[in-house]
Each structure stands twice: as structure tokens, then as C-alpha cells.
């Protein structure tokens, strides 16, 4: 949406600061992806004025001349967030948004994060506040959607927050490394598929991957240089406060599931392939998502059969198929390397879905 603030009109601050938002262009795109039956289940909602940061650096919120924490800021931010919240509610999209304004905080950042989250809650109390952090007591009450990195996920802590109505996702990036499943080229192909079986096993409600087309680094390859992802698999560190020329390593394939359609990205603009060029890891992630959908469809079929009082003789067997046992996933570092076990379970689930119709 487009927002305009008159900040230097030569008048004194009034009791009311009103944001005028034009949603026309945004709605046109949002409706395309949110109103379909197979549309986005969630979307990131960037908010002007929230500030932001990472464990490395941060900046407080500001709207026009108004600094975060001032009366002017709160009046303007409340008008702005309130209008967005109401619009999402009117369109039937409220609850699918998430506000991701700070990344991977450390304990030194918690006071800053709480203050920013409080501003959002005050201005738009129904908007979902997301944080890439494991559930931790100093941040309770400040986060609606927790997203810990996989190795920091604790089932008991996560389920306790879910019982309070909060949402749990998890993510992989430059970490964790083996023996955890990960997104690296040099990990087993089954890793990204088994991640979705873990997601089902522990009732994690979403997954996050930070990027799919991270082809070059602004540090390791300062402009006008450009990395060729076809010949160099490394995801080099980018962003943050590193100087151009700095070479750091995130890992082979980190942030890179799709590839450009030409093999010489600097010198040849000819497209030898059309559409996204996918990787084996991308296809394994897709397989995992399809596995997850099979579980979901079976659970739905069981519930419908129970409500209809049908197929009572199949209920125990059907319910057992929803369990991910230790032969497939024991814990986050012990899981099968045999894809046939996954294929066999998927076939059994599909056959059971048909039997319950």
C-alpha cells in the first residue's frame, strides 16, 4: 500500500494523526495469491516504521519526524496498523500475515525486541508478530509466531506455547550442520524430505527457508563481479557489516534451490532452459511437502469417517499410519536414510484414504 505522511506542514501536533492508505495495487496482487483454494497459507507483512535488526545491529522505529516511543509515533503507527488490520479482516486475510522485523536475536537484544513487539501489539493487536527464536521466557507475551532454527527446537517448550494459542514454525539455513538434516548439497538427499516428517511428528505448523535464488554474494563478489552458481556451489556470506571483498562461508547450496537458465551468468544472457531450474534438494523438499499432505488428507478422512459413523473397523489401523515412529524418525539427529520406508508408508496412507471414502 502507499502511505503519505505530512510531517513539516508548519502546524502543531494534534491529538489525531491519520494514515491514508491506498490498497488498490496491493490488493490486485494479493487477491491473485490469497483468494485461490491453493493460494498462500501465509505471507510476510512488511510494516513501515517498525525499525528492525539482527543479532549484529539494529535500528529503532521512526515515522516521519516521530521516533519510536513518542506520542506522535504511537498515534501515527496506531492509525497505520489499525487501517491495515481492518483491511485484512475485511478481505478475510487476517491471521495469515506475519510481521518479521527482527532476525535471530541474542539475549542482549531482548529488551529492544520486546519494545518493538509492544509497539506493534498496541497499534495492531490482531496482527501476528513473528520471531526467528525458540520459545524463551523473557520473550513470552511478545511473540505470536515462534520460528526456531531446527537444532534449537524443543518439543515440550513449543507445545506449551501452542497450548496458549501461539504458532510454531522452524527453519534451516547455514545451520544446523550434520547430524541434523539440512539444506546443503553435500548432505544426504533425504534430509529435506525427512524434515517434513519431523514437522508432522512434532506438530510444527510451518517451515521457513530464507532464500531459494541466492546466486552471488555482495561481499565475496563485489559489483560488477558475479558468482556463477553452476560452477561454484558455495553460499558465501553476504550482507551485514562486512566489507566488500570479505570471503566467509555459509555452506554449499545455502539459499540456493533454483538456478539461472544459463551456465555463464556474467557473459551469456541466452536462456537455454525456460522456467525455474530446480535442484535435487528442491525436489526432495517437494516430496516432503507431498508426504505431509498425505498425512493431512488421511487425518481429515479419519475425522470424516468418525463423524459419519463409518469404517469403525479401520480406525485403529488408520490412526497408526499417522504416527511417525522411531523406525523413521527417532529424534532430530537420528532418522532413516532409506527412502523406501517413506515410499511404503505413503502408499499405505494413500490406500487407507481410498478405503475410508
C-alpha positions, 0 to 999 in steps of 0.5 A: 500500500502507499502511505503519505505522511505530512510531517513539516506542514508548519502546524502543531501536533494534534491529538489525531494523526491519520494514515491514508492508505491506498490498497488498490495495487496491493490488493490486485496482487494479493487477491491473485495469491490469497483468494485461490483454494491453493493460494498462500497459507501465509505471507510476510507483512512488511510494516513501515516504521517498525525499525528492525535488526539482527543479532549484529545491529539494529535500528529503532522505529521512526515515522516521519519526524516521530521516533519510536516511543513518542506520542506522535509515533504511537498515534501515527503507527496506531492509525497505520496498523489499525487501517491495515488490520481492518483491511485484512479482516475485511478481505478475510486475510487476517491471521495469515500475515506475519510481521518479521522485523527482527532476525535471530536475536541474542539475549542482549537484544531482548529488551529492544525486541520486546519494545518493538513487539509492544509497539506493534501489539498496541497499534495492531493487536490482531496482527501476528508478530513473528520471531526467528527464536525458540520459545524463551521466557523473557520473550513470552507475551511478545511473540505470536509466531515462534520460528526456531532454527531446527537444532534449537527446537524443543518439543515440550517448550513449543507445545506449551506455547501452542497450548496458549494459542501461539504458532510454531514454525522452524527453519534451516539455513547455514545451520544446523550442520550434520547430524541434523538434516539440512539444506546443503548439497553435500548432505544426504538427499533425504534430509529435506524430505525427512524434515517434513516428517519431523514437522508432522511428528512434532506438530510444527505448523510451518517451515521457513527457508530464507532464500531459494535464488541466492546466486552471488554474494555482495561481499565475496563478489563485489559489483560488477563481479558475479558468482556463477552458481553452476560452477561454484556451489558455495553460499558465501556470506553476504550482507551485514557489516562486512566489507566488500571483498570479505570471503566467509562461508555459509555452506554449499547450496545455502539459499540456493534451490533454483538456478539461472537458465544459463551456465555463464551468468556474467557473459551469456544472457541466452536462456537455454532452459525456460522456467525455474531450474530446480535442484535435487534438494528442491525436489526432495523438499517437494516430496516432503511437502507431498508426504505431509499432505498425505498425512493431512488428507488421511487425518481429515478422512479419519475425522470424516469417517468418525463423524459419519459413523463409518469404517469403525473397523479401520480406525485403529489401523488408520490412526497408526499410519499417522504416527511417525515412529522411531523406525523413521524418525527417532529424534532430530539427529537420528532418522532413516536414510532409506527412502523406501520406508517413506515410499511404503508408508505413503502408499499405505496412507494413500490406500487407507484414504481410498478405503475410508471414502 
